């Protein structure tokens, strides 16, 4: 699971901009979750796809940052985090 957060300074503005940001995440194959004035981006991958997935996330974050800057908005770097979760297959007999 990957999480990317930013703040655009108000719920009304957030609602107006969500559609554009959702379009960006869709182009990168990343699932967004929007709430209040923040967003979380989720994606999954197999261990063998980790480098390509990280590149996809970076490209998406760069595009969102560019979009925010072009709309005179800023990403909140203090709130940006990446969380990784790993699931292991259970061995038979466990």
C-alpha positions as CSV (number, residue, x, y, z in Angstrom):
1,X,0.0,0.0,0.0
2,X,1.3,3.4,-0.9
3,X,0.1,6.6,0.6
4,X,0.6,10.1,-0.8
5,X,-1.1,13.1,0.9
6,X,-1.4,16.7,0.1
7,X,-3.4,19.7,1.3
8,X,-5.1,22.3,-0.9
9,X,-6.4,24.4,2.0
10,X,-10.1,24.0,2.0
11,X,-12.9,21.5,1.5
12,X,-14.7,23.6,-1.1
13,X,-11.6,23.9,-3.3
14,X,-10.8,20.3,-2.7
15,X,-14.2,19.2,-4.1
16,X,-13.6,21.4,-7.2
17,X,-10.2,19.9,-7.9
18,X,-10.8,16.2,-7.1
19,X,-11.9,15.3,-10.6
20,X,-8.7,16.5,-12.2
21,X,-6.5,14.7,-9.7
22,X,-8.6,11.6,-10.0
23,X,-7.9,11.7,-13.7
24,X,-4.2,11.9,-13.1
25,X,-4.3,8.9,-10.7
26,X,-6.4,6.9,-13.2
27,X,-3.8,7.5,-16.0
28,X,-1.2,5.9,-13.7
29,X,-3.4,3.0,-12.6
30,X,-3.4,4.2,-9.0
31,X,-6.5,4.1,-6.7
32,X,-7.3,7.4,-5.0
33,X,-9.2,7.9,-1.7
34,X,-10.3,11.5,-1.2
35,X,-11.5,12.9,2.1
36,X,-11.7,16.4,3.8
37,X,-8.8,18.2,2.1
38,X,-6.5,15.3,1.7
39,X,-6.0,12.3,-0.6
40,X,-4.5,8.9,-0.2
41,X,-3.2,6.9,-3.2
42,X,-3.2,3.1,-3.1
43,X,-1.6,0.6,-5.3
44,X,-0.5,-3.0,-5.1
45,X,2.1,-5.1,-6.8
46,X,4.0,-8.3,-6.7
47,X,7.5,-8.2,-5.2
48,X,9.0,-8.6,-8.7
49,X,7.1,-5.5,-9.8
50,X,8.3,-3.2,-7.0
51,X,10.7,-1.1,-9.1
52,X,8.2,-0.5,-11.9
53,X,5.5,0.3,-9.3
54,X,7.7,2.8,-7.5
55,X,8.4,4.5,-10.8
56,X,4.7,4.6,-11.6
57,X,4.0,6.2,-8.2
58,X,6.8,8.7,-8.6
59,X,5.5,9.7,-12.1
60,X,2.0,10.1,-10.6
61,X,3.2,12.2,-7.7
62,X,5.3,14.4,-10.1
63,X,2.2,15.0,-12.3
64,X,0.1,15.8,-9.3
65,X,2.7,18.2,-8.1
66,X,2.9,19.9,-11.5
67,X,-0.9,20.2,-11.6
68,X,-1.0,21.7,-8.1
69,X,1.7,24.2,-9.0
70,X,0.0,25.2,-12.2
71,X,-3.1,25.9,-10.1
72,X,-1.1,27.9,-7.5
73,X,-1.4,25.1,-4.9
74,X,1.2,23.3,-2.9
75,X,1.7,19.7,-1.8
76,X,2.2,19.4,2.0
77,X,5.5,17.6,2.2
78,X,5.1,17.2,6.0
79,X,2.1,15.0,5.4
80,X,3.6,12.9,2.5
81,X,4.3,9.3,3.6
82,X,4.8,6.0,1.9
83,X,3.7,2.9,3.7
84,X,4.6,-0.6,2.5
85,X,2.8,-3.7,3.5
86,X,3.8,-7.2,2.7
87,X,1.6,-10.3,2.7
88,X,3.2,-13.7,3.0
89,X,1.6,-16.8,1.7
90,X,0.9,-19.3,4.5
91,X,2.7,-22.6,4.2
92,X,0.5,-25.6,4.1
93,X,0.2,-27.1,7.6
94,X,0.5,-23.8,9.4
